Amino acid sequence: MVLAAHPPCYLPSLPFFYKMGLADVFVLLDDYPYTTHGEINRTRIKTADGASWLTVPVRTRGRRGQLIRDVEIDTTRHWARRHGKTLQVNYIYAPYFDLLSEDLDAVYARNWHHLLDLNLELIRFARRVLELPARLKLSSELSVAAGPPAERLAGLLAETGCDVYLESASLRAHLVKKGYLGAGIRVEFVNFAQPRYHQQFGHFIPDLSVMDLLFNEGPESRDILEQAWK
């Protein structure tokens, strides 16, 4: 069986779901350190002015080194209403906005306190629409002892019953440096090829949130994502 892993991002982009689609088990690395300026708490969407970030405000002051699972949302900011409205303004004329917006609005209507809980709900939502069968696991729920990266990966494989680890070819040098390839771990490297699909507002922009694909292509989204698997 094939294992893939990735930090739990906010409304992730297509490479995230590309790996999920190729895996039997997909581990969300929630007990890894939170880093700022990444995509754990933000995503890009398309607007009439080009790509734009949607960012969930989080509490970081005095919390250097906190784990992803411990990151709290700054609930003093009205981010959910703003994100919902921004998505509506920019995607209301997308073919499948009406089909998906009710479920998405229900997510934004809830009172979220931890970023992980929000991200998990949205990842599961997109996974359902894409009909991806991979089993989702949180790394914090697995009995894998802390240790060197290669040892920890070997533990994840053993704990999930997998024998192959799936990773982006762009990270091959990183895995060699960290000793993964010399630890008896079978790694399969894959290249993500950005599929083209219909978008709002003219020219195509890659590397956007999965919601850009889902709003524009709806039931065809999985078939389009599969173009990157070939």
N, C-alpha and C positions, 0 to 999 in steps of 0.2 A: 504494500500500500504506500501511497505517496503522502508526504507531509509537507505543508507549506506554512509559513509563519509571517506575521506582520504586526506592527503596532496597530491598535484600534483607532483609526483616523475618523475625522468628522466628515460624513458624506464623501467617502473616498473616491479617488479617480479610477479610471478603468484598469490600470495595471494591478491594482489591489484585487479586483474581482476576476481578472485574468488568471492570477495565481490560484484563487479560490476555485475557479472552474476546472483547473487541472489537478486539483488535490482531492484526496479521500478524506483527509483531516486537515483543518485549517486552524492553527493556533494563534490566538490574539495575545500579543505580548504585553499584558497589562501590568506585569510586575517589573518592567524595565523603567529606567529613569525618564521622566518627562523632559522634553527639550522644547525650548521656545523657537519661534520662527519656522516651525515645521508644519505638518498638516494634521497633527493630533487634534487641534482645536480650530482648524480653518479649512476652507475649500474654495475653489475657484468656479465661478459660473460665468455665463456669457450675457453681456448686456449690449445695448445699442452702441455703447462707447468702447466695447471690447471686453476683455476678461476682467473680472473684479472679484476681490476676496470677500467671503462671508466668514467672520471670525466670532467664535464664542468666547466671551470674556471670562478669564479664569483668574484664580487667586494664586499669585506666585511670590509676592513679597515675603521675604523671610522663610521661604520654603524651597530653597535651592536643594536639588537632589531628590525631590519628592518623586515617588513612583506614579506612573500613569493612573493606576487605580485609585490613588489618593487625591488626585487633582479635583478641586472644587470649583464649580461655576460661580462667578460673581453675580449673585442674584439681585444685586441692587441696580443692575443694568437691564433695560428692556430689550434684550437681544433677540428673544424668540419671536416677539411681535414684528421686529424689524426684519428678521430673516424671512419669516413667512410672507411679509408684504413685498420684500425685494424679489422673492421667487415668483410671486403672483404678477408683479409688474412686468417682469422680463420673460415670463413663460406662459402668460395667460392665453396667447394665441398659438402656443405649441399644440400639436394634434392630440396629445394624451395628457395635457395638464389636468383637465376635468376628471379624468379617470383616476389619477393618482393624488390629487391635491387634498381630497377629504382625509385620506389616511395620514398624509403628511401633516395636515393641520392638527389632527388629533395628537400627534407626537408633540408638536410645538405647544399645544394647550396644556400639557402636563407640567408640573412643577419639578424641574430637574435640579439636583444639588451636586451630583458628581458627574464629571464629563464622561467617564467610562460608561455609565448607565445610558446616557443620551446616545453616545456613539454606537453602543451595542444595539439599541433599538432601531437606529437608522440603518445599520449594517444588515440586520435581520430583515428589515423592510425591503431593502434593495435585493437581498439574496432571494426573498420570496418571489419578487417580480421577475428576476432573472432565472428562477427555477434552478438554482445551483445546489447539487445534492451533498456537497462536502459537509461533514460534521464540524461544528464550531466548538472549540475548547478555549478556555482562558488558561494562560500559562500559570496563573496564581493558584489554580485549582488542581494542578498536576503535582505529583510528589517527586519533583525534580530538585535535587540539592543544588545550592549555589556553588559555583566553581568556575574554572576556565570556560570560555565560550564553547570550545569543541566538546568538552565533557558535558556541558549543559545540553547542547544539541543532541548528543548521543542519548542523554536521559530522556529528552522529549520524544525521540524516535522509539525508544524502548517502552515508554509509558503509554504511547498511543498505538503501539503495535505496527508502526510503519517501518519500512526498510529503505526508503528513498526520500531524500530531502530535496525539495524543489526550490531553486533560487534563480534570480535574474543573472544573465550572463555578464551584466555590467559590474556585478559584485564578485566576480571570480578572483580578482587580485586580492580583494579584502579577505575572502575566505582562505586563500593561500597564506596570507600574512598571519591570520589568526590560528592557523594550524588545523583547520577543519579537514582539509583534503588528506592530511597525513595521519588522521586519527581513525582510519578504517570506516569513515562515513561515506556512503554512496550518495553523491550529489548529482542531480540532473539540472543542467543550466538551460534556461529558456530565454528567448528574445521576444519582447512584446512589440508587435507591429501595430501602431495606432490605426484602427479601422476608421474609415470615413463614413459619415452618416449625415442626414439632414439636420441643419441647425437654423436657429433664428438669426436674423441680422447679418445676412451676407456671408462673407468668406469664412472658411472653416478654421476653427481654433482648437488645437489638441490639448490634452492634459487638463480637461475640466472635470468637475464632479460627475459622478455616475448619473446624477439627476438630469444633467443635460441630455444624455442619451435616452433615459427613460421617458422624459417629457416629450421628446421629439419622435421617438420610435416605438414606444410602448411594447406591445407583444413581440415585435421584431428585434428587440434589444439583444436577446440571447443569441439569435442567429448572427447579428452583427458582431457581437463580442467573440463568437466562435471564429470569425475571420482572423483574429489575432492568434488563435490556437494552431492554425495550419502552417 
